[in-house]
Amino acid sequence: MLSFFKSTSLRSVRVAKRTMAYSGWSHVQEAPPDPILGLSQAFAADEHPKKINLGVGAYRDDQGKPFVLGCVKTAIERVKDQNHEYAGISGVPAFTKAAATLAFGEESDVIQSNRNITAQSISGTGALRVAGEFLARFQPNTPIYLPTPTWANHIPLFKDSGIEVRDYKYYDPNSCGLNFNGMVNDIKEAPKGSIILYHGCAHNPTGVDPTQEQWRELAQLTKDKGHFALFDLAYQGFASGDCERDAFSLRYFAEQGIPLALCQSFAKNFGLYGERTGAVTFVAGNNNEATALRSQLNTLIRPMYSNPPIFGARIVAEILQDAQLKDQWYSEVKEMSGRIIRMRELLVKGLKEAGSNRNWDHVTNQIGMFCFTGLAPEQVDTLRNQYHIYMTRNGRISVAGITSNNVGYLAKSIA
């Protein structure tokens, strides 16, 4: 594999500093409110009995309650009495090994040849920030291309890492599907050697994914252009219920020898939201490069947060290393994804029964927790003000907020 880092010596980059005398905080202006947080606060204050919160990206069971996986409960009982010593800088070794293997697959050459340099992170957000800082340090002046739209936090995250953020076309509002031709053209026009961020599966916020054939075409384009692929894989198993299918894009790119890095989150697929469990992986071209990458990744992490929290990592490692618990996890993550798929189907059925003449096929064609409904901001405002249904103004809903009890009311309100 041609290394993305071969032309760059692994060195520290000097950062110019500006000296400014302390003068109090009067010059600091209040930041704009977080739109999701504001939505949750408004929902909490609403006393209407039929109110629905479709804004928060966290799984709920069919009663609208947080769901703790059975395999997680068992794993907690096994690890709860372990000591609370620090993990190493790169985290709990059993976890980082299991995380990389889950993503790339046991038979992957990346895993078999020990070319994955994996460090535990503060969930997916932390993985992306570490990756951003690393790329800014060792591939300076290289832009990163993000899909339009993308997870809102991607943009400030990479800007704060010191990377120039650009975008590529992704979502087609007319079809509520993928603008594949626009996507291909933008990636083709990107300067050679750019960083391209791909959502590995269950694109957030649209729920629109390329087909496997389209992923193959994107891999060839990425390879031909000498781009670096950065995968954000936050929903493996949770998207389709099939861990192998959800990892197809990443594994295919790796098989083709495309330089890449991977950011994983275990919030959604293990229900470990507050445990902040994630991993970042860089793939080395050879053993010497692996040694250098590992040392520099640790050097980067050390002054950021020194070492990661251990409890969530121990839970995930316990599950993925135990055949019985792993099988249970496969079953439970399929159950979660299956409920979301059923809610999509029930919503479309309810919309038709309520008299809507619109084509709602995109609701069932999209995948994962989120759905871009195609509703206009004015329609979203009406749903909130008149029907007490809360979602972001771009029409994105968290399908996990739909239940058997509220889907009928939701469908009638939209129709």
N, C-alpha and C positions, 0 to 999 in steps of 0.2 A: 504494500500500500504506500503510495506517495504521501509523505507526511506534510501536513499543513504547516508544521512548525520547523521543517527542515531548513528553510532559508533564514530563519530567525534564531540568533543565539539566545539562550534562556538567560536573560539579564534583567536586572532591575532598571526600570525606566525612571529617570529623574523627573520630578514634578516641581514646576515653578511654584513658589509660595509667595503670597501677598501679605505683607505685614500691615495690620490695622490696629490702632490703639483701642482698647475697650472703652465703649461710650454708652453702656447701658443697653436696654432692649427696646427703646422707643422706636427704632427704625424697623422692627420686625412686625410685619403685617399678618393678620389672621389668615390662615390658609382656607381655601374653599372647602366646604363640608364634603365628606365622602358620600357619593350618591347612594351606595348600597346601605351604609349605616343610617343615613337619613330616612331611607325607605323603611328600614326595620323599626326605627323610632316612631315614625308615623303610624305604622301598623300596630305597634304596641299600645299606642294611645287611642286607637280606634276601638270603640266599644260595640260595634255592630256584630251581631251573633254569626253572620255569615261571611265575615271578612276572610280573605285568603291572601297569604303572603307567597308570592311567586318570585321573589327577588333573591333570597338567600341561597347560595350554592352549597347546600348541605343536604345529605340524604335524609328522608323521613319515611317512616313506615306508613301503612295504609290508614293509620289512625292519626297521622300527622305528627308522630313522636320521633325523637332521635332513636336510632337503632344501634345497639351494641351487638356485634357479631358473636355467635356462640363460641367460635374458635378463639376469638380474642379473650372472652371470659376465661376459657380454659388456660390459655397461655399466661394470663395475668396470675392465676393461681400458682402456676409453676415458677414464675420469675419474681414474684412479689417479695420474697425473702432474700433475694440476692443482695450483695453489698452495693453501696452507692459511691464507689470509687470513680475517679475520672476515667473516661475512655481516652484513648489516644487522640491525637489531632484529627485523624481521619475517621474516628468513630469506632463502633463495635465491629470487630472483624467478621464475626459470623453474619452480621447484618449486611455489611457491604458486599460480601461474597454472594449472599442469597439475593440481594437486590439486583446486582449485575446479571446473575444467572437467570433470574426471572425475566428480565428485559431482553437479553440477547439470546437466551436459550442455551441449554446445557451443551449442545453439540457445536455451538458457534466457535469459529476459529479464534475470535476475540477472547473468549473465555478459556479455551483449550491452551492457547499460547500465552496466557496471562498478560495480554496487552491492554486490559482494562485497568485504568487508574481510577479507582472509585473511592470517594470520600463521603461520609455521612454529612448531611446538611440539615439546616433548619427548615424542614419540609421543602416543597417545590420552590417556593419563593427564595429561600436561602440558596438552593441549588443553582437557580438562575442568576442570582447575584454573584455567587462565587464564580460561575462560568463567565459572566460579564466582566468581572474584575480581571480574571485570568486572561481573557481574550484582549482586553484593553491594554494589559501589560505586555503581552508577548506577540500580539498582532496589532500594534498601534496604527491608527489612521485607517482602520478597516471598517467600513460601514456594516451595519446589520439591517437586514430586510425583514420586516414583520408583515404578516397578512393583514388586509383591511376587510373587516375589523379583526382585532385580536383581544386577548385578555387585557383589560385596561392597565393592569399593573406592569405589563411588559414594557410599556413606553417609558415611564419614569425610572423603572428599574435599570434599563440599559443606558438611559441618558445619565443617570447618577453614577453609573460605572465608567462614564467617560467615552462611550461609544456613540458615534453618529447614527441616529435612527432614521431609516427610510422605510418605505412600504412597498408591497406588491399587491396587485388586485387579487381578491379571493372570492368574496361573496357577491352574487348577482341578485339584487333586490327584486328584479322583475320575475325571475323564476324561483326565488327563495332557495336557490341552489348554488352550485360552484361555478364561478367564472373561470373555467380551466384555461381557456385560450388567453385571457388576460393575465392569469397567473404565470403561464409559461412565457409569454412575451416579456413580462417585467423581469422575471428571473434571468431570461436570456440577455436582456439589456443591462443587467447589473454588471458593474466592473468585475473583471476576472478576479477570483479569489475573495469575493464578498462572503459575509456570513449570512446564511439563510436560516431563519427560524421556522421550523415546521412543528405543528401540533401533531404528535404521533397518532392520535385517535381522538374522537369526540371533540372536535374543534370547539373551543370556547371563545365567543359566545354563540356561534351559529348552529352547532350540531351538524354541520356539513363537512363531510370527509371526501377526499379523492377515492376513486375505486382502486383496486390493486393494480390494474393495468395503467391507470394514471400515475400511481406511485412509481411504477417501473419507468415510465417516461420521465418523470421528475428526477429520478435517480440518475438516468443517463444524462439529462441536461445539467444537473449539478456536477456530475463528473466531468463532462465536456468543458464546462466553464471554469473548472478548478475551484469551485466554491466550497466553503466549509459548512456542513449541515449541523445545526444545533436543534436537537429534538427536545420538545417539552412533552413528557409522557406522564400525565397526571391521572389518567383514567384506565390504565391497563386492567382488563377483566371487567371493569365497571361499565365500559361502553357497550360491548356486545354480549358480555357474559362469557366470552372466550378469550383467554389470555393470549393464545397463539395468534388469533386473528387480529387482536388489538395491537400486537407488536410487529405486525407484518412490515410496516413502513421502515421502522428502525432496523429490523433484521435484514431486509433486502438491501438497504443502503450499506450496512456493514459487510454483507456478502460481496458487494461490488467494490469493496476497498475504498469507499468514499471517506475522506477525513471527516470525523464527526465527534460531537460530544452529546451527552445525554443528561437531562435533568428529570428526576423522578419525584413524585409525591405519593405518600401512602395515606393521605388524609381521606380521600373518597373511597378507594377500594378496600381499605381496612377499617374505615370509620374512625381513624385516629386523628381527628381534626386538631384537637388541642395539644396533642403530644408532639406536633411539629417534627414529623419523621420523614426524611427525604434523603436523596443521594444525588451526587453529581459524578459523572464519569467522562473522562477523556480517553480516547483510544490512541495508543502509541503505535508507531510504525515498526518498532523493533525494541529489543530489550534495553539497549543503551538509552533510547529515547524515553522508555518507560521509567527508568531510574531517575532521569532528569525531571520528567513531568511530575512524578510522585513527590520529589523533594520540593519542587517549586509550588506545587499545590498546597502542601503542608505549610510552607513558608508564607503563603498568602493567607491561609485560614488562621494561622496562629494569632496575629494581632486583630483579627476580626471578631472571633468569639472563642478562641483558644481550643475548645473541644465541644462536641455537641451533647445534647441530653441523651440519656441512655435508655429510659424506660420504654418508649415507643419502639426503639430499635430492637430491644430484647424481645418484645412481643412479636414483631414481624419475623425476626430470626427464628424464634421458637416455632412459629407456625410453618414457615417455609422449609424448615429442616426436619419436621416430623411428617411422615407420609400421611398419617391419619388426619392430622390437623390441616395439612395442606389440601387434602381432598375435601374436607369440610369447608375450607375457605373457598375453594372452587365452586362448591355448591351454593354457598351463601352469597358470593359476589354475583353468581348467575341469578339468584333469587332477586337481588336488588336491581340488577339491570332489567330483569324480566318484568318487575313491577312497573318500572319506568316505561318500558315498551307498551305494556297494557294500558297505562294511563294515556299514552299518545293515541292509541287506538280508540279508547273510550271517548276521548275528547273529540276526535274527528266524527265518531258515530253520533255524539251528542250535538255537534254543530249541524250536521245534516238533519237530524231529527227536529232541531229547533228552527229549521227553515232556511239556513244559510245556503246560498247558491254559489258561494265561492269555492274554488278548488283548494282543498286543505291537504292534498297529498304530501306536501313538504313536511307536515308535522310528523308523519310516520316515516318519511324517507330520511329525515335527520336522525342523528344518533347521539346517545349520551344523556347527560343530565339536562342540558340546555336546549332550548328551541327558539329560533327566530321566527316569530309568528307572522311577521309581515304587517303587523298592526302599526298604524301611524301614531306619532306622538299625541295627537289630539284624541285619538281613540283610547290610548292608554290613560290619558287624563280623565276621560269620561268613565272608564272602568273604575278608576280609583275614587273619583268624586261621587259617582252615583251608585256604584255597586260594591265599593269597598274591596276592590281587587287590586293588589299592589304588584307592580312589575316595573322594570326600568323603562324609560321613555323611548328606547329604541325598539321596544316590542319583544325583548328577550324575556323568556320565562324559565324558571327552574321547574322542570316537569316533576321533580321530586316533591314539590309542594302540592301537587294534585293528588286527591284521594278518591276512593269510591264514593265517599259521602259528599264531596264538593264538586265533582266533575260536571254533574248536571247543571248546577247553578252557574258554574263558570261558562259552560257552553252556551246556555241561554243568554247570559250577559253579553258575551262576545257577539253572538248571532244577532 
